[in-house]
Amino acid sequence: MKILGQSVYRKESWEKVTGKAKYTNDFESKEMLYGKIVTSPYGHARIEKIDLSDALEIPGVRTIITGGNFPLTGEEMRDRPPIAVDRVRYYGEVVAIVVANNLGIAQRAANNIHITYTPLTVVNSPSEALQPDAPLLHENLGSYEKIAGVYPVPGTNIASKIKIRKGDIKKGWEECDLTVQASFSFNPSDHAAMETRCSFAQIHENGTIEITSTSQAPFMIKRLIAQYFGVPSGNIVVKTPLVGGAYGGKASVQLEILAYIASKAVNGRLVKIVNNREEDMVTAPGHIGLEATVKLGCTKEGILKAAELLYLWDGGAYSDKSIDLARAGAVDCTGPYRIDNIYCDSLAMYTNHPYPAPFRGFSHSEVHFAFERTMDMLAKKLNMDPLDFRYKNAIQPGDTSPTRVKLNRSNVGNVQKCITKLKELFNWGEGQRIKVDEHIIRAKGISCIWKTSTIDTNASSGVILTFNPDGSINLMSGVVEIGTGTKTVLAQILAERLKMPIEKIHVQMLVNTLNTPEHWKTVASRGTFMAGRAVLNAAEDVIFQLKERASCILRAPVEDLEVGYEKVFLRDDPDINIAVKDIGYGYMFPNGNTVGGQIIGSGTYTLRHLTRLDKETGAGKPGPEWTVGAQGVEIEIDTRTYRYRLLKAVSVIDIGRVMNQKAAEGQVMGAMNIGLSFGGRETFIFDEYARVLNPQLRTYRPIRFGEQPEYIVGFVETPQIDSPYGARGVGEHGLIGMPAALANGLSTALQMDLHHLPLTPELLWRTKEGRT
C-alpha cells in the first residue's frame, strides 16, 4: 500500500488552521431574522398562562410562537411536541419562540414574556420512574406513533423494554461456584462540543424549504421534516457545512424543526436560531444517564457461566434516541466475553430530565462501566489477576454474541491479542498497586471493550466522482465532516484504488441534500466502512469508463488495460498508454472528432443481512462487525485529600487495518479524553425540582488543559474482510472503557468498590468514609 496507512494531512486542515473555515453560525445575510427560544424554569409543571402582550409591543418583534398546532415529533416514537403544550416535562423545555429583527431584540422580548406555572411532582431518576406510584409522564403512551422494534409499556414510564435471553439462566447459575452482584449509577450530562447548535431555515416562494444546520444527519432532517409536516421530501433541501464537534449530540433533530416553524410563522423569511451555551447544555438533547444492576457468576477456575443484568436508562422527558440507546446497550450488554447464559432487561425510562441524544460510544461506555467494574470485583473474589481473568474469558471466533450472532475472525477481531499488547504497553508486570510513600498510592485499572453498530437495517451511503480537465477528481459524499477526518480517509481509499496522488483528489466538505449523495448519518463509526465501500464501487465505475474510452483510442481490448499512475496502459506493455487527463473530459482526435465527455462515476453501499431484534429473546444481527480492544488508566492519589492525578491512559484497539496513522491515533486519544472527563468530572446536578444546577462550563467543568495524562495508543490488525482494505470502525472506541478503567484503578488504590460516576475527590471521600 502506498497511501493507506500514511499520516496524510486532513483535507480541511488549511481552512481550519487559517480560521477561514465557515460553520453554520458564520453565515449571515441582510434578510435574516433571528429566533430566540423561551424555556421552562421547572422540571415538571403545568402551564397555566402565557402573557405575550409586553413582548409584542417591543419594536422589531415579528412574531411569538407558542405550542399547540404542531405535530408530535420523535425519531423512534412520536411523543414530543416541538414547543410545550399544557405542561413542561423538563427544565429547559422550549415554551415559546420569539422572532425579531436581531438577536438583541429577540432576547429582550423573550425576557418580557410572562408565564404562570403550577409545579408538579417530579420523577428524578429511572428507579423512581419505575415505582408503581410514580407520576405518569405520558398518559397517552399506548397511542403514540412508533417504528418497528419499539416496545412501550402503557400505564408506566417505560418508553421501551428490550429483552436479551440467551441460553438457560437457571442452569447457568447452577454451574457457578462464585457470584457477585452490584449496582451502579450516573446522571445525565452534556456533550460539551465546542460549537453550540445552530440552524437557519427559509421557505422559498416555490415552496422549497431550505435548512442549514450543525448536524450529523442532514438526510434524516430532510426525512423527518417531510414526515412530521406532510411536505414532499423533494421540496426540502438541507445543508451542513463543517461542524465544530458533535460526539453524537448533533445527530438528533430538534433545532431544525424550530427554525422551520419560525420561518413558516413569518411567511417563509430566513430565520436563524442559535443556542447559547446554557441552552445547548439543557434544552438540546444531552448524554443519557443510567442505573444498572449486574450479577455475574463463574466457576472456581474463573470461567464465566451466567450474567443477569438490569439497565434502567434515564431517557428524560421524551424518548427520541433513548429507545435506540437502550437497544444498543442490550445488544452488547456483557462486554467482549464468552457467556452462554444471559438474562438482560434494558429499559428506556421517562424522567423529568433533559432527553438524550446519542453520545460517542452509543451507550457502550455506560454499559461497560457497570459490567467491567463487576468483572474486577469477581476477579478479586477469585483472587485472580483481572487481566488474566479477562483473557481467559475473552470472546473468540466460534462464540456467539448476546443476540446470538455467530462470530468469526472477520467480524470480531482479537480480544486476547489486545490484552497481551496492553500488558506490554502498560507495564502491567510492575504491579497494579504501588505505595509511593505514606500517603501517595499509584494504581492501575483496566477494562476490555467491544462495540457493534445498532443501525438501521437499510442504512446506505453513496458517492459521486467527477473528473476535471487536468485529470483530478472531485469526491462528493454525504458524510459530514465533524472533526473525524473521515473524508480524508475516503480520499486515501480512492487514491489507493486508482493509484494516483491524493493531492489530485478534491473533497467537497459541504453537504447539500439536493446534489450530494445520501449517507445515512455520520454516526456509529460507520463513515469509513459504508462510504468507503461506496467509494470503491464508484472507483470501479470510473475505471470501467476509463478503460472503455481508452480501448477505442489505444485499439486494445478493455480486459488488457489497467488504470493507475494517472494513465490507462496495457498491462503487458505499460509504454503503450494514454494520460487520464486526456480522456477524463472526453478525447479529441487530431481531425477534431471527439468521443465522450466528462466522466462521472457513482457508487452506493447498503448494509446487508442485518435484522431487527426478536421482541422476546433479543436474537438478531444489529450490526456488521465488532471492534474490540483493551484499555488502562494509571492514577496517583493522595489518601489524605482524595485528590488524584491522571498519569497514563493506554488503549489497544483492533482496528482491522490502519488507514491514516496519525488520524487514527488522534481519534482514539480524543475519545479517551472524553471518556476520562465523563468518568471523572462531568455530570448534571439536579435539585429536588429536577432543575439542572450547573448548566455552565465554569460549574460543569469538563477536563481542562493541564489535567491530561500521557496518552498511549496501540493497534492490532485483524482485517474485516468486507470492509475497505480491512479497516474497522474506530471513531468511538477509545472512550468506551475509560470510565471503567478509571473506576477500577481508583477502587484498587483505595481498596474499596466504587459504583458511581463521576469519580470526584468528594465522592471518593464520601465512599471511603461511608457518607454516601
N, C-alpha and C positions, 0 to 999 in steps of 0.2 A: 504494500500500500504506500502511495506517495503523499497523499494529502490527509487521509483519515489517520487519526492518532496524533497529528501535529497540533501544536498550540497556535491555531490561526486567530488573528485579530478578529473581533466581532465586527460584523458589517456596519452596525450603527454606532460604533465607538467614537468615530470622529465627530459626529453630530453631538454626542453626549459630552465629550470632554471639552469641546469648544463652547458649550452652552447654547448651541443652535438648535438642539432637538426641541420639537414642539409637542407639548402634551395637551390634553383636552382643554384645560383652563387657560392655555395660552392663546386660544382663538377668540378674537373679539370682532365686532362689527358695529357700525353706527345704528343699524336696525335692531340690535339685540336688546331685549328686555331681560329683567332679572327676577328670578323667583327666590323667595325665602320661606323656608318651612317653619311652622309653629308646632312645637312638640309638647307632649304631656309631661307635667312635673310629677305624676303619680305612676306607680307600678300597676295599679288596678283601680279604676274609678268610673263612675257614671258621669257622662257629660250632660249637665242639666241645662246650660245655656251658653251660647256663643254670641257675644255682642261685638259687631264689626263697625259700629257707627263712627267711633273716633278714628279708627284706622282708615276708613274710606274717605274721610274728609281731608286727609293729607294729600297735598298736591303731588302729582306724579304717580299715584297709585292707580293701576289699570283695573285690577280685579282682585278679589279674595275668594278662594275656593275652599269649600268645606265638604265633608263627606256626605254620602247619600246615594247619588245616582250613578255609581260606578260598579263594574262587575267585581266579584271576588277574584283574587289572584293567588298564585302559588304554583310552583313547577310540578310538584308531585301530587298535591291536593290543594284545591282552591278554597282556602279558608281565611284569606287575608284581604280586608278592604284596603285599597291603596291609601285612603285617608279614613281615619277612625270614624265610626258611626255609632252613636248612642253611648258607647263606653270605650275606654282605653284599656289595653291589656299589658302594656309595658312602659316603663319610664323611657321617654324619648320617642314614643309613637307619634307619627305625623297626625295633627289635628286640623291643620289648615295650611294653605299655600298663598302667600302674597305675591302678586306680580306687579312690578313697578318699573319706572324708567331707569333706575340704577339700584345698586345693591344697598346703598345707604338709606334710600327712601324705603326700600322693601324691609330693611331691618327695623327702621323707625315704626313703620306700620305694624309689623309683627309684634313689637313691644306694646302697641296700643290696642291689641285685641284682648278683650276681657272674657275669660272662660270660667264658668262656675262648674266645679266638680263635686261629686259626693264620693269620698273614698270607699272602696270595697275591700273585703278580706283578700289578702294576697296569698298566692302559692309561691313559696320562696325557695323550693328545692324539688328535685324529682321525687324524692321519697315522700315529701309532703303531698305532692300531686297524686301519689298512688293510694293515699289513705281514703277509706270509704266515705269519710265526712268532708273531704276536700271540696272547695267550691269548684263547680264545673266551669271551665273557661270557654268551652264551645258546646253549648247545649244542642246545636244542630249538627254535631259531628257525623251522624249517620247519613245526612243528606248531602254532604259536600261532594262535588265532582272530583274524581281522582283517577289516576292512571293505574294500569295493572301492576300488581305487586305491592300495593299499599293496603294495610290491614288495620284500620282503626277499630277501636272498641267503643261503640256508642254508649253513653251514660257514664263514661270515665274520662280521665285526662290522658288516655293513651292514644296518641295520634296514629301510631302503627306499632305492631308487635311482630318481630321477626324471630323465628324459631329455628335452631340447629339441633338436629337429633341424629347422631352418628353412633352406630354400634349399640351396645346394651349397657346403659349406665349402671344398672344394678349389678350386673356381672363384673363390670369394671371395678366398682368399689369392693366387691368380694375378693378381688385379686390384689388389693392394696394392703401393704403392711404399714405404711405411714401415710398420714394425710395432714394437710394444713388448710386453714380457711382464714381469710382476712377480707376486710372491706376497705375501700379506697374512695377518695373524692377530690374534686377540684371544681371551682366555679367557672362560669363562662369568662372569656377575656376578649382581647381585641387582636386584629391582625397587625396593627401599627405600621401600615405601609406608608412610605414617605409622602406619596401623592394621595390626597384625600379624593373621595369620589366626586365626579363632576359629570353632568350631562346637559346637552342643549338640544332642543327639538324645534322643528317648524313644520307647518303643513302648507305645501305649495298650492297654488291656485288649481293645478291639475289634479289635486288630491294626493300627490306623493308626500308621504311622511318621511322626513329626514331627521335622523337622530345621530348625534355624535356623543360617544361616551367612553369613560375609563372602564373598559370591560374586558373580561377574559372570554366572553361568549357573545360576540356580536350577532352571530346567526341565531342564537337562542333568543336574543332580544326580538329579532325580526319575527321569529316563530310565535313567541308568546304574546307580543302586542297584537298580532293578527288574530290569535285565538281569543284573547280577552275582549277585544273591541270589535270583532267581526269585520276586520279590514282585510282585503285581499293581500296576501303576503308579498305579491309582486309590486304593490304600492308602497312598500316600506323599504327604505334604504338606511342601513346602519353603518357608521364609520367609526373606526377605532384607530387613533394614532399610537405612538409609543405610550406605554403605560408605566407609571413610576412605582412599580411594586404592586403586588396583588395578594399572593400567598393563599389564593382561594377566595378571598373576600370579595373580589370583583367578578366572580362567576355568577352570583345571584343577580336577579333582575328586579330592581326597586326604584332607584332614582330615575331611570329611563322612563318608567311609567309615569312618574310625577311630572317630568319635563314634558311629556306628550300631553298629559291632562292640562298642564299650564298653557301650552301653546294653543290647544283647542279652545281654551276659555277666552283667548284674546284674538280669535279669528285667524289662527294659524301663524301669528307672529313668532319670530325667533325668540325663544326663552331659554336662558341658562340658569341652572340650579347647581351650586357648588356647596359641598359640605364644609363647614369649619371643622376643626379637629374634634371638638366635643360631639358634634352631630355625627361625625364619621365613626366615633367610637361607640355611641349608644343608640343612635337612630338607625344606622345602617346595620345589616346583618353582621354578626361577630363570630367568635370562636366558641364552639359548643362546650358545655360542662358535662360532668359525668359523676355518677355514684355507682360503684361496682362492688360486687361480692364474688370472690374467686375461691373455689375449693379444688385442690389438686391432690392426687394420690399416686403413690408409686410402690414398687416392691422394695425389699430391703437392699436389693442390688442397685437400686436407683433407676429402674425402668418405669417410665410414666404409664399409667393404666387408665386414669379417669380424670375428667375435668368437668366441673359443674359451675356454670357462670351465669351471673345476672348483671346485665348492663342497663342502668337507668340513665338515659341521656337527657340532659337539660335542654329540651327543644324550644324553650322560650314560648312566646305568646302565639306564634304561628309556625306551622310545620315546615314550609318551604323545603330546605335541604336536610332538616333533621331526620326525616324519614330515610333518606338515602344514606345519611351518615350512620344511622342505627343499623342499616343493612350491611354497610361496609365493615362496621365493627364486628358484626356477627360472622361475616364471611371468613375473616382471618382471626377469629376470636382467641386462638390459643398461642399465637406466635409460631415460629417455624419448627415445630416438634411433632414427632410421630406419636399420636394419641388415638387409640382405637375407639374409645368410648367418650363421647362429648354430649353434654346437655347444656344448651345455651339459650337464654331468653334475652333479646335485645329490644328494649322498648324506647320509642321516641315519646317523651312526656311533655305535655303542655305545662309551662310555668309562667309566672309574670315577670320573666326576664326577656331581654332583647333576644330575638330569634336568630338562629345561626346560619351562616354561610359555610361552604367548605373551608377547611383550614389545611394548610400544607401537610400532607400525610393522610388526610381524609379519614379521620377517626382512628388511625393506626397508632399514633404516638400515645393517644389516650388509652386505648386498649392495652398496648404494650406496657405502659406504666403499671397498670394493675397486675397484669399477668407476669411480667418479669420480676416485679417485686416479690410475688408469691413464689416464683421459681427460686429466688435467692433464699427465701425462708425455708423452702423444702430442702434445698441443698444443705443448709445449716443443720436442719434436723437430721439429715443423713450423715452429717459430718463429712461431706464430700466437697471438693473444690468446685465452686459454682460454674467455672468454665468447663471443667471435665464433665459435670452433670449435664450441661447443655450439649456438649459434644456427643455424649452417649445417646442422647435422645433426639438429635438433630434429624429433621425430616430429610428423606433421600428419595431418589428415583425409585419408583415402585410403590411408594406410600401413597396415601390419599389425603387430600385437604379436608378441612371440616365439612365442606359442601360436597365431598366425595369425588372430587376431580382426581383422576389418576395422574401422578406426576412422573416426569422423566427428566433426563439431563438438560433438555432444551427449555422446558417450561419452569424449572425450579432452581437451577443453579446449584451451588455447592456450599452449604452452610458450614460443614466441617472444615473446609479449606479456609473459609473466612475466619473461623475461630482460631485455627492454627496460626494464621498470619497476624491476627490481633495479639496473640500471646507474644509474638516476636516484637511487634512494633510498640507494644505497651509495657515491655519488660515485666511481664507477669511473674516471672520467676523470682523477682526480688522481694516478693511478699505483697499481700493485699493491704495489710495494716502495719504501719511503722510509727513507733513513738519517737518523735524528733527530740522532744525534751519533756519536762514535767507537764506542760500544758498544751503542747502542739502535737497534733496527730496528723499523719499523712495517710490517706487511704484511697483505694481504687474500687470503682464499681463498674460492672459490665452488664451488657444486655445483648440479646440477639434479636434480629428483626426480619420481617418479610412483609411484602405488600403486593397484592394484585389490584387491578382496577375494577371497581364495581361500576360498570359503564353501560350505556345504552347498547342493546344488542345489535342495533343497526347503525351505530356511530361510524361516520365515514370522514374521509379527507380527500381533497382534490388539489391538484397543482397544474398550473399552466406555464409553459415555457414559450417565449417568443424570441426570435433571432433579431439582432441588429445588423446593419450593413458591414460592420467591422468584424463580424463573427462572434461577438459577445452575446450573452444570453440574459434575458430578463426572467427572473423566477418570481412567480406570484403564488402565494399560499395564504389560506385563511388563518394560519397560526398567528396569534397575537404576540408581539414581542414585549413580554412583561419583565424582561431582565434576565431571562434564562439563556439567551444566545442561541435558541433553537433554530432560528432562520439562518444563522451562520453555519450550523451543522448541516442543514439542508443543502446549503451551497457546497459544503465539503462533499456530501454524498454525490451531488451532481457532478462536481469536478472530478471526483474519483471515477465515476462511471464513464464519463466522456473523455477522461484523461486530458483535461485542459486546465489552464491556470485558474485558480479560484478568483483571481483579480478580474477575470473577464466574465464573472457571473454577478449580475446586478440584482439585488434582492429588494423587492417592494415591501417597505415596512408598514405603510398604511393599509389597513383592511377596509375595504368598501364592499358591502354585500352585493352591490349592483354589478361589479365586474371582477370580484375576487372569488375564486372557487371556495366552496364551503369547507371549513374544518369544524367538526362538531363543537368542541370547546377546547380552549387552551388550559387544560386541567389534567390531573391524574397521571402525570409523567408520560403522556401519550403522544406528544408532539413529534418526537424523533421517530417513533415506531410507525404511527399512522401516516403522517405527512412524508416521512422518509420512504415508505412503500409507494406512496403516490408519486414522489419524485422519481423513483426508479422506473415506475411504469411510464411516466412522461418521458423519461430519458430513452426508453425503448422505442416509444413513438417517434421521437426525434431521430434516433439512429436509423430507424427504418426509412424515414423520409429522406434523410441524407444519402443513404445507400441507394435508394431508388433513383434519386436525381443524379448521383454520381455515376451510376451504372450506365445511364444513357450517354454521359459525357466521356467516360473512360472506356466505354464499349467493353464492359465486363459484367458477368452475372452478379446479381446482388449478393449471392452467398459467398462470393470470393472477396468481398470487400470488408474492411474494418474501419471503425471510426476512432480516432484518437490523435492527440498531439495537434489539434486544430486542423486535421486533414482527414480526408477519406482516401484510403490507399488499398492496393492489392495486398492481401495478406502474405502472398508468396513473393512479392516484389514491391516493397514499400516505395521504391523510387518512382513508381507509377502512381500518382496521387493528384488530388486537387484540394486546394485550401477550402476549409469550411466557409470562410468569409466570402469566397467567390460563388458559393451556391446557396448559402443560407437565406439570401434575399432574392433568389432566382439566379439564373445563369444566362448570360448573353453570348451567343456565338459571334465569331468575327463578322459575319454578314448582317448582324443585327437581330437575327432570330433569338427569341427568348423563351426559356422554359421555366415554369414555376414562378413562385413569388415568395413572400416572407414565410418561412417555416414556422408553424405554430404547433407545439406539442402539448398533449394533455395526458393526465393520469389520475386515477382515483383508486382509493383503497377503502374497503369496508371490513370491519372486524367480522370474523367468521366463527361459527359453531358456538357462539355464546347463548346462554339460556337464562330465563328467569329462574328464581329460586322456588322450589316447591314450598307451598304455604305451611305444610305440616312438618316437613323434615329439613327444609333448607337445602336439599340436594339441588345441584345445578352448577353451571360453569359461568361465573360472573365476569371473568377477565381472561386475557390471553396467556399471561405468564406471571410468575412471582419473582421479584427481585429480592435477594436475601443479603444479609450482612451481619456483622458483629461489631459492637461499639464499646468504648470505655471512657470513663471520666476519672481523672485523678484530682483530689482536692486536698487542701491543708486547712485544718480547723483549729481554732483556739477554744479549748473546752471551758475557759472562764467566761468568754463573751458570746460564744457560739457564732462568731463571725468566721467566714471561711473564704479562701481564695480558690479560684479555678486554676489549676496548674496546667493540665493537659487534657485534651479531648481527642480521641482516636476513632476513626471509622474505617472499616474494611468492607467494601461493597462488591458483590459480584455483578459487575457492570456489563458482562457479556463480551463487549469489545469497546475499548476506549476510542471515542470518535475525535475528541478535542481535549488533550490532556489538561491544559490549564483551565479550560471552561468546566470540565468535569470536576476537577478539584475545587474550583470556586463554588460550583453548585452544592457540593457536599458540605464544604465549610460554612457557606451561608446558611444552609439548613441546620447544621449543628448549632450555630449561633442562636437561631430562633428556638430550637429545642431546649437549649440551656436557659434561655430567657423565660420561656414558658415554664420550665421546671423549677426555676429558682427565683423568679421575680414577678411574673405577670399574672394578674388576676383582677377581676372586678370585685369590689367590696360593696355588698348590698346591706341596706338597713332594713328595719322591720316592715317598711312600706315598699320593699323591692326597688328602691331608688339606688342608682349607681352613685357611690360617693366619691369615686376617683376617675372621672372622665376627662382627665388632662394628663399630658405626658409628664408633667412635673410631679404628679401624685401617682400615676400608673407605673411609671419608671421601668421601661424595658432595660435590658442590659446595656451598659454605657461603654463608650470608648475607654480603654484602660482596664476594663474588667475582664477582657477576653483571655482565655487560656492559649497555650500553644496548640494549634490545630495540626493533626497528622492524618493524612488520608492515604489509604492504600486500596488497590483494586485487585480483584480476582476476575479472570476472564473465562467464563463458561458460556460459549456463544448460544444465543437463542436463534434457532435455525430459521424461523420465519420472519425474523427482524432484519432490517437493512444492515448488512455486514455483521450481523450477530449481536448488535447493541441492545441492552436492556434499558428501560426507563430508570432514571436516577435523580430526577429533579426534587423529589420529596424525601428520599430515604435517609439522608444524613440527619434529619430531625427525629425520626421515629423512635430511636432507642435512647436519646439523650436524657429525657426526664427520668426514665427508669434507671439508667446508669448512674445519674447524679444521686438519685434517692438510694440506690444500693451502696454507693460509695459513702454517703453520709451515715447511712444505717450501720455500715461496718465501722466507721470511725467512732461513732458514739455508742456502739454496741446496743442498739435499740432498733425497733422496727418503725419506719416512717411510712405513713399511709395517706398523707395529704399533700397537695401542691397549692401554692408554690412553697419551696423549701427555704423560707426566710429564716434568719437567725432567731427571730421571735418565735416562730413555730418550733424550731429545734429546741429552744429553751423551754417552751411550754410542754412539749412532749417529754423531754427528759425530766422535767420537774413535776410531771403529772398534772399540769394545769390546763390541759386542753378541754 
